[in-house]
């Protein structure tokens, strides 16, 4: 038997076609021409039946396509990723700022599970017990977010104040570096993105295939997963002066927060290199030198100030929509040469306002700078990360 199988899904009958069939059938059975006048009872009834039939047909096609998608995801063992907890380090000190803090007159035990939080209420607990030694002003302690998800990725200095857990001596806490590693539960869209990456990884070790093969690799025992990857071949960059002209490639990977742990890098190297015991031949061209590296974050900040026309939309609904749109935009930015652009961020904010903005000012900055810029970018192997976002929406007059 020759030829190929082609999937065909019947088109749903339209409202007009269904109504016409019903009216024709009634006329044929009764011998009386049915009233086709717009607004007549019989025509309204027929069009209602047609609308329901059309909706049911479209829903049936959607379910058929959905079952095909789920079957493909199952074939490649792809499922939405689990939420992960952000981790980091905080400093317990006798005063804030830490510089110039007095020495503690006694040893201060800090139990494991001691709670600290940001001004916005995002809580973290210490991973292990620690002691602020007598005669020292501060001690660093590892922490993990108490709630899984990207909400635990907070900027440096966000954790502040005194510990929520009583430790018997007045200490203050802060984080000198951002927390990282928190990721929300994967969605159906993210699972489809993993499937797309999987299909694109089957490309005979091409640069695109190698990069896509890394997406979705998980560090054993941690849940940390590769969410972005870019294959850079230095010899291709030689003409621009940015490359060495030598053969080989560097695979940059990112866990979604602008970095990757040594465990995740090792997992990617094993996956790309192949493993005889696992029955995998690898995803790289034989004999070509290569390496895996974590991306370097380039932190950006954004501010949105706007006023709404009175009586159209509530600020309580617009501000979260603006925040969600801008965060989603930054999450869509891949590894450099991708960059963050102020006009695109402004478009996200304007779209969230649904035309209700009376005035709108959107600025983009390199984190730590007060000078607005049209674009935030970095060298090859970097990724732009949103470090802070200020949204201030009011109602005009």
C-alpha positions in Angstrom: 0.0 0.0 0.0 1.5 3.3 -1.0 0.7 6.9 -0.2 0.6 8.7 3.1 -1.9 9.3 5.8 -3.3 12.8 6.2 -5.1 13.9 9.3 -8.5 15.5 8.3 -10.9 17.1 10.8 -14.3 17.9 9.4 -15.2 21.6 9.4 -18.0 22.6 11.8 -21.2 23.5 10.0 -21.8 27.2 10.1 -24.9 28.9 11.6 -26.0 30.0 8.1 -25.7 26.4 6.7 -27.5 24.9 9.7 -30.3 27.4 9.6 -30.7 26.9 5.8 -30.9 23.1 6.2 -33.5 23.3 8.9 -35.7 25.7 7.0 -35.4 23.7 3.8 -36.2 20.5 5.7 -39.4 22.0 7.2 -40.5 23.4 3.8 -40.0 19.9 2.2 -41.9 18.1 4.9 -44.8 20.5 5.1 -45.0 21.7 1.5 -45.3 25.2 2.8 -42.6 27.8 2.2 -41.2 28.7 5.6 -40.9 32.4 6.7 -37.3 33.4 6.0 -37.9 37.0 7.2 -35.2 38.2 9.5 -36.5 38.3 13.0 -39.3 35.7 12.4 -39.7 33.1 15.1 -38.8 30.1 12.9 -35.7 31.8 11.5 -34.6 33.0 14.9 -35.0 29.4 16.2 -33.1 27.9 13.3 -30.2 30.4 13.7 -30.0 29.6 17.4 -29.7 25.9 16.6 -27.1 26.7 14.0 -25.0 28.8 16.5 -25.0 26.0 19.0 -24.0 23.4 16.3 -21.2 25.7 15.2 -19.8 26.1 18.7 -20.0 22.4 19.3 -18.2 21.7 16.1 -15.4 24.1 16.9 -15.1 22.7 20.4 -14.9 19.2 18.9 -12.0 20.2 16.6 -10.3 21.9 19.5 -10.5 18.7 21.6 -9.3 16.6 18.7 -6.2 18.8 18.3 -5.7 18.9 22.0 -5.6 15.2 22.2 -3.0 15.1 19.4 -0.9 17.6 21.4 -1.1 15.7 24.6 -0.2 12.5 22.8 2.9 14.2 21.3 3.9 15.5 24.8 3.4 12.1 26.3 5.5 10.5 23.5 8.5 12.7 24.4 7.8 12.5 28.2 7.2 16.3 28.4 5.1 17.7 31.2 4.8 21.2 32.8 7.7 21.9 35.2 7.1 21.9 38.9 7.5 25.2 40.8 10.9 25.7 42.5 11.9 27.7 45.6 14.2 30.7 45.4 17.4 30.6 47.5 20.0 33.1 48.5 22.0 34.4 51.5 21.1 37.0 54.2 23.3 38.8 56.6 22.4 39.0 60.3 24.0 42.0 61.9 23.9 44.0 65.1 22.9 47.1 63.1 22.1 48.2 59.5 24.0 49.4 57.6 26.4 46.5 58.3 29.5 48.7 57.8 30.4 50.1 61.1 28.1 47.8 63.1 29.2 47.2 66.7 30.5 43.7 67.7 28.1 41.5 69.5 28.9 41.2 73.2 27.8 37.6 73.3 27.3 34.6 71.0 23.9 34.7 69.4 22.5 31.4 68.1 20.3 31.6 65.0 18.2 28.5 64.7 17.5 26.8 61.4 14.1 27.9 60.1 14.4 31.4 61.3 12.0 33.6 59.3 12.9 36.8 57.6 10.9 38.8 55.0 10.8 41.6 52.5 8.9 44.8 53.0 6.2 43.3 50.7 5.8 40.2 52.9 7.8 37.6 50.8 9.1 35.3 53.5 12.3 33.2 53.7 13.6 30.7 56.3 17.2 29.9 57.1 18.5 26.6 55.8 20.7 25.7 58.7 21.5 26.9 62.2 24.2 29.5 62.6 25.9 31.5 65.4 26.9 35.2 65.4 30.1 34.8 67.3 30.8 37.1 70.3 33.1 40.0 69.2 31.8 39.9 65.6 29.3 42.3 63.9 27.6 40.0 61.4 27.2 36.5 60.0 25.9 35.2 56.6 23.3 32.5 56.5 21.7 30.6 53.6 17.9 31.0 53.1 15.1 29.5 51.0 11.7 31.0 50.1 8.8 29.6 52.1 6.6 29.8 48.9 7.6 28.2 45.6 7.6 30.4 42.5 9.2 33.4 40.9 7.8 35.6 43.7 10.8 34.4 45.7 13.3 36.1 43.3 13.9 39.4 45.1 16.4 42.1 44.5 19.4 42.9 46.7 18.4 44.8 49.8 14.7 43.7 49.5 15.0 41.6 52.7 15.1 44.0 55.5 14.2 44.7 59.1 14.4 42.3 62.1 13.8 38.5 62.0 10.2 37.4 62.4 11.4 34.6 64.6 12.6 35.5 68.1 16.3 34.7 68.5 16.9 36.3 72.0 19.1 39.2 70.9 18.3 42.2 68.7 19.7 41.6 65.3 18.9 43.1 61.9 18.8 41.3 58.5 19.4 42.2 54.9 20.4 40.5 51.6 23.4 42.0 49.8 22.7 39.9 46.6 19.4 38.9 44.8 17.8 35.6 45.6 17.4 33.3 42.6 16.1 30.0 41.4 12.4 30.5 42.0 10.2 29.5 39.1 6.4 29.2 38.8 4.6 26.0 38.0 4.9 25.3 34.2 1.8 26.0 32.1 0.4 24.3 29.0 2.1 27.0 27.0 5.5 26.3 28.6 5.0 22.5 28.0 4.3 23.3 24.3 7.5 25.4 24.2 9.4 22.4 25.6 7.9 20.2 22.9 8.9 22.8 20.2 12.5 22.8 21.6 12.5 19.0 21.6 11.5 18.8 18.0 14.0 21.5 17.0 16.7 19.5 18.9 16.5 16.7 16.4 18.6 18.5 13.8 21.8 16.5 13.4 23.8 18.5 16.0 23.3 21.9 14.3 23.8 25.0 16.6 20.0 25.5 16.9 19.5 21.8 17.7 22.3 21.7 20.3 20.8 24.7 22.1 17.3 23.4 22.0 18.5 20.0 23.3 19.6 21.7 26.4 16.3 23.4 27.2 14.4 21.3 29.8 17.5 19.6 31.2 17.1 19.3 35.0 19.9 19.3 37.6 19.5 16.0 39.5 17.9 16.4 42.9 17.3 20.2 42.7 14.5 20.8 40.2 16.7 23.5 38.6 15.9 23.5 34.9 17.4 25.1 31.8 14.8 27.6 30.4 17.0 29.5 27.9 20.0 28.3 25.8 22.2 29.8 23.1 24.9 28.2 21.0 27.7 30.6 20.1 30.3 29.7 17.5 33.3 32.0 17.9 34.6 31.4 14.4 31.4 33.0 13.0 32.1 36.1 15.0 35.7 36.5 13.9 34.8 38.9 11.1 33.3 41.3 13.6 36.3 41.2 15.8 34.3 39.5 18.6 35.5 36.0 17.9 38.7 34.1 17.8 38.2 32.4 14.5 38.8 28.9 16.0 36.4 26.0 15.6 34.1 25.0 18.4 31.1 26.4 20.3 30.1 27.6 23.7 26.6 26.7 24.9 25.2 29.4 27.2 22.4 28.2 29.5 20.1 30.0 31.9 17.8 28.7 34.6 15.4 31.6 34.1 17.1 34.0 36.7 20.2 35.0 34.7 22.5 32.2 35.8 23.0 28.5 36.3 24.5 26.4 39.1 27.5 24.1 38.7 25.1 21.1 39.0 22.9 22.3 36.2 26.0 23.0 34.0 27.2 19.4 34.7 23.8 18.0 33.8 23.8 19.9 30.5 27.3 18.7 29.7 26.3 15.1 30.3 23.1 15.6 28.2 24.9 17.2 25.2 27.9 14.8 25.4 25.7 11.7 25.4 25.8 8.7 27.7 26.2 5.1 26.6 24.6 3.8 29.8 21.5 6.0 29.1 21.4 5.0 25.5 21.9 8.5 24.2 24.4 9.4 21.5 24.6 13.1 22.4 23.7 16.4 20.6 27.0 17.7 19.3 29.1 17.2 16.2 31.9 14.7 16.8 35.5 16.0 17.1 34.4 19.7 17.7 35.6 21.4 20.9 32.9 22.8 23.0 32.0 24.1 26.5 29.0 24.9 28.6 28.7 28.2 30.5 26.2 30.0 32.6 24.9 33.3 31.3 25.8 36.5 33.0 22.9 38.6 34.1 22.5 42.3 33.0 20.1 43.8 35.4 17.5 46.3 34.3 14.9 48.5 36.1 11.7 50.0 34.7 9.3 52.6 36.0 5.7 53.3 34.9 3.8 56.4 35.8 0.4 57.0 34.4 -3.0 58.6 34.9 -6.3 57.1 33.8 -9.3 59.0 32.3 -11.9 59.2 35.2 -14.6 56.6 35.2 -13.2 54.1 32.8 -11.0 51.6 34.6 -10.0 51.1 38.2 -6.3 51.6 39.1 -6.5 48.4 41.1 -7.1 46.4 37.9 -4.7 48.3 35.6 -1.6 48.3 37.8 -1.4 44.5 38.1 -2.1 44.1 34.4 0.8 46.5 33.6 3.1 44.6 36.0 2.1 41.3 34.5 2.6 42.4 31.0 6.1 43.9 31.6 7.2 40.9 33.6 6.1 38.6 30.8 8.0 40.7 28.3 11.2 40.4 30.2 10.6 36.6 30.6 10.4 36.4 26.8 13.8 37.9 26.3 16.4 35.3 25.4 20.1 35.3 25.7 22.1 38.2 24.1 22.0 39.5 21.4 18.4 39.8 22.6 17.8 43.0 24.6 15.1 45.0 26.4 13.7 47.9 24.5 11.9 50.9 26.1 9.3 51.2 23.3 8.3 47.6 23.6 7.9 48.0 27.4 5.8 51.1 26.9 3.6 49.1 24.5 3.1 46.5 27.1 2.0 49.1 29.6 -0.3 50.9 27.1 -1.9 47.6 26.1 -2.7 46.9 29.8 -4.5 50.2 30.0 -7.0 49.3 27.2 -6.9 52.8 25.9 -7.8 54.4 29.3 -4.5 56.2 29.9 -4.7 60.0 30.0 -1.0 60.2 30.4 1.8 57.5 30.5 5.5 57.8 31.1 7.7 54.6 30.9 11.4 54.6 31.6 14.0 51.9 31.3 17.3 51.9 33.2 20.4 49.9 33.8 20.0 48.7 37.4 21.6 51.2 39.7 21.5 54.1 37.2 19.1 57.0 37.3 19.6 57.8 33.6 16.8 56.5 31.3 18.0 54.6 28.2 16.2 53.3 25.1 17.7 49.8 25.3 19.4 47.6 27.9 21.7 45.0 26.4 24.9 43.1 27.1 27.6 41.2 25.4 27.2 37.7 24.0 26.4 35.2 26.7 24.4 37.7 28.9 20.7 38.0 29.5 18.7 41.0 30.5 16.9 40.4 33.9 14.3 42.7 35.4 15.7 43.6 38.8 13.0 46.1 39.9 9.7 47.5 38.6 7.9 50.6 39.8 4.3 51.0 38.7 2.3 54.1 39.9 -1.1 54.5 38.3 -3.5 57.2 39.3 -6.7 58.8 38.0 -6.6 62.1 36.2 -9.0 65.0 36.3 
